[in-house]
């Protein structure tokens, strides 16, 4: 079995901050993608594109 060493508080803080950044980035990119999908579907309806 592999022994796990305890992390320093700095390493734990860095890990926590990176996970928060990843979470917020995913939220922002998800909102942007949803907005783009909404805009594109509106353009298809208005423009008559059958894609």
N, C-alpha and C positions, 0 to 999 in steps of 0.2 A: 504494500500500500504506500501511496505517496503522501508524505507529510506536508500539510499546508501551514505555511508560516503566517502569523498575523500581519496584517498590513499596517503601515504607519498611518497616522491620521491624515497626512498630506496625500498619500496614495489613495486613501479612501475618499477624500474630498475631491480629488481629480476624477476618480471614477464616477462619483455622484454628479459632478458638474457635466461630464461628458454624456451621461445618460439623460440629464435634463435637456442639454442642447439637442440631442438626437430626438427626444420627444417633441420639443417645440418645433424643430425643423420639419418633422413629419407632419405636424399639425398645420404648419404654414403651407407646405407644399401640397398637402391634401386639400386645403381650402382653395388654393390657386388652381389645382387641377379640376376641382368641382366647378369652379367659376368658369373655367375655359370650356368644360364640357357643356355647361348651360349656355354659354355664348354660342358655341358651335352648333348646338341643336337648334337654337333660335335662328341662326343664319341659314341653316338648312331648310327650315320651315319657310322663312321669308324669301330666301333665294330660289326655292324650288328644287334644290339639289336632292337627289334621291339616294344618297349614300347612307 
